Amino acid sequence: MRFGVGNVGRGLVVAALLTGVATGCGQTGQDSEASSKASAKGAAKATAEVAARGGSVGADGSACELPVTFDIAEFWKAEAVDSASREGDTGDELTDELADALLRQGPVTMACEVDAKPAGKIGFLRVWTGEPGDADARAVLEDFVTAESGSSGATYRTFEAGGLTGAEVEYVTTSELLEETKKERALAVTTPDGPVVLHLGGMDTEEHEAMLPAFELAKGTLKATA
């Protein structure tokens, strides 16, 4: 269920006015300001929509065996990407370069695709994995974004989930061919088996935003594979 910020905001204002009347406006200016900030923060959190759970990936025996596990949205379908079998020397330089460009981005390689089409949306939640090393999650994520053609406007922040501390980014990509710009989002964590990046794209910004609840579900349930 989507909660409208405007409705929540109006409800908070009414509640604040009623409280002021009942207490004879006894709050100080500082108390009122602190209360308003706390209420606004709670209203912002209420807008984060999370998709219904449809299953999970990452564990042994799941569709994608990964260094992390997370829940996927209802009706979305996960499929492992066998990068090793798709790469290699085919004898066609253009084909090899295209395969490398599709399967590798910065320090990571595509390992899993979670397809939104069965849920009526156009896009993927893709999982990328890398080799163990000293790079932290923020550095891995920065390299990932930089390697994406036409990326700009990246905004980074940290997050915690399932005992993991990682980095998250929102940015846009611009297609010179289509002359279109669309939103992207990704997160990264590091594990003993190497870094993991989850990326949510979409056909366009509208599709991307429609799929954000699936991204929030994955982020909120993310944990290292036991």
Buried (B, 14 or more C-beta within 10 A) or exposed (E): EEEEEEEBEEEBEEEBEEBEEEEEEEBEEEEBEEBEEEBBEEBEEBEEEBBEEBBBBBBEEBBBBBBBBBBBBBBBBBEBBEBEEEBEEEEEEEEBEEBBEEBBBBBBBBBBBBBBEEBEBBBBBBBBBBEEEEBBBBBBBBBBBEBBEEBEEBEBEEBEBBEBEBBBBBBBBBEEEEEEBBBBBBBBBBBEBBBBBBBBBBEBBEBBEBBBBBBBBBBBBBBBBE
